[in-house]
């Protein structure tokens, strides 16, 4: 299992409209941060993100801990290599999902 820490920026243009007076991190931005953390850790390029669940909202300035665990799916579409991820704020699960890797 690999672990990475990311910090959500306090200032970002997306927070002006999502949502004024009570900004939260959009899911698409959170997934971008997860993908960047995976690639920064030396992980193989991703092919898709077939599964994501958002459990709690994330605010500007939050620090998150990501855990990446290799996994193999199949046999329906044949074995595919992927990575399960969990994203925690302190001990609270904020999102989780699966990243599918490009075939070598």
Secondary structure, 3 states (H helix, E strand, C coil): CEEEEEECCCCCHHHHCCCCCCCCCCHHHHHHHHHHHHHHCCCCCEEEEEEEEECCCCCCCCEEEEEEEEEEECCCCCCEEEEEEEEEECCEEEEEEEEEECCC
